Amino acid sequence: METNELNPGHEIQVELAEDIAQGVYANLAIIAHSSSEFILDFIRVVPGVPKAKVKSRIILTPDNAKRLLYALQDNIRKFEEQEGNAGKYGNIIPPIGGIKGEA
């Protein structure tokens, strides 16, 4: 169960359908934004194949994009604190094509 940030003290029951639970593999993300939303496209790039398809698109409000950022930072910190992971993934990999991402 997850705590409901919109209604503190209340829990939300999250249902995970079997087909969604399998997940979708992506090895590239493209992030764009407008004045009111962030768009995250998750893509699977296969070596030797000239085209790559977007496998999933997530659209977030700026507030929720920031919550995602903080949640990822927290989880990465916890991951790196685990035995054997410290420094293993320490180098930042720059995004393909630079930092620019505006819709």
Wavefront OBJ file of the C-alpha trace (Angstrom):
o trace
v 0.000 0.000 0.000
v 1.123 3.507 -0.750
v 0.571 6.614 1.361
v -1.651 9.163 -0.346
v 0.235 12.491 -0.561
v -2.959 14.321 -1.494
v -4.772 12.992 1.559
v -2.171 12.409 4.314
v -3.072 9.570 6.646
v -5.018 7.713 3.965
v -3.664 4.783 2.006
v -4.313 3.948 -1.624
v -4.652 0.364 -2.726
v -2.688 0.029 -5.945
v -3.741 -2.691 -8.369
v -1.120 -4.076 -10.732
v -2.594 -5.942 -13.691
v -0.701 -9.050 -14.785
v 0.116 -7.690 -18.264
v 1.456 -4.438 -16.788
v 3.436 -6.308 -14.102
v 5.595 -7.816 -16.855
v 6.991 -4.353 -17.558
v 8.377 -2.923 -20.771
v 12.130 -2.784 -21.357
v 13.507 0.590 -22.442
v 17.132 1.669 -22.760
v 16.553 5.288 -23.771
v 14.328 8.037 -22.419
v 13.522 11.319 -24.109
v 12.097 14.043 -21.901
v 10.329 17.121 -23.208
v 8.187 19.761 -21.531
v 5.669 22.469 -22.223
v 4.472 25.176 -19.858
v 2.061 22.753 -18.167
v 3.404 19.201 -18.511
v 6.423 16.940 -18.819
v 6.433 14.182 -21.420
v 8.617 11.121 -20.847
v 9.031 8.812 -23.832
v 10.630 5.442 -23.080
v 12.261 3.823 -26.096
v 13.932 0.509 -26.888
v 16.966 0.922 -29.147
v 18.247 -2.276 -30.777
v 21.769 -2.294 -32.262
v 21.763 -2.531 -36.045
v 18.121 -1.465 -36.365
v 17.786 2.058 -37.814
v 14.396 2.806 -36.195
v 13.518 2.796 -32.518
v 9.936 2.737 -31.289
v 8.507 4.537 -28.312
v 7.347 1.761 -25.993
v 5.658 3.956 -23.402
v 4.765 7.621 -22.960
v 4.097 9.126 -19.554
v 2.705 12.652 -19.204
v 3.164 14.378 -15.834
v 2.341 17.707 -14.273
v 5.416 19.730 -13.214
v 4.634 18.920 -9.550
v 4.521 15.194 -10.234
v 7.663 15.371 -12.397
v 9.454 16.901 -9.414
v 8.093 14.182 -7.121
v 9.414 11.592 -9.579
v 12.823 13.303 -9.586
v 13.025 13.222 -5.778
v 11.823 9.606 -5.630
v 14.452 8.558 -8.205
v 17.202 10.436 -6.354
v 16.190 8.768 -3.077
v 16.074 5.297 -4.631
v 19.416 5.765 -6.412
v 20.990 6.904 -3.129
v 19.613 3.816 -1.356
v 20.787 1.573 -4.214
v 24.297 3.023 -4.085
v 24.435 2.596 -0.291
v 23.851 -1.145 -0.649
v 26.910 -3.317 -0.272
v 28.778 -3.688 -3.551
v 27.086 -0.785 -5.345
v 29.032 2.130 -3.827
v 30.894 3.888 -6.634
v 29.940 1.224 -9.153
v 27.600 3.576 -11.002
v 29.187 6.835 -9.883
v 29.819 8.377 -13.311
v 27.004 10.463 -14.716
v 26.157 9.472 -18.268
v 25.217 12.608 -20.234
v 21.986 12.493 -22.239
v 22.198 11.759 -25.940
v 22.072 15.032 -27.862
v 22.764 17.230 -24.834
v 20.446 18.589 -22.161
v 17.877 20.491 -24.255
v 14.343 19.123 -24.025
v 11.473 21.501 -24.676
v 8.216 20.746 -26.474
l 1 2 3 4 5 6 7 8 9 10 11 12 13 14 15 16 17 18 19 20 21 22 23 24 25 26 27 28 29 30 31 32 33 34 35 36 37 38 39 40 41 42 43 44 45 46 47 48 49 50 51 52 53 54 55 56 57 58 59 60 61 62 63 64 65 66 67 68 69 70 71 72 73 74 75 76 77 78 79 80 81 82 83 84 85 86 87 88 89 90 91 92 93 94 95 96 97 98 99 100 101 102 103
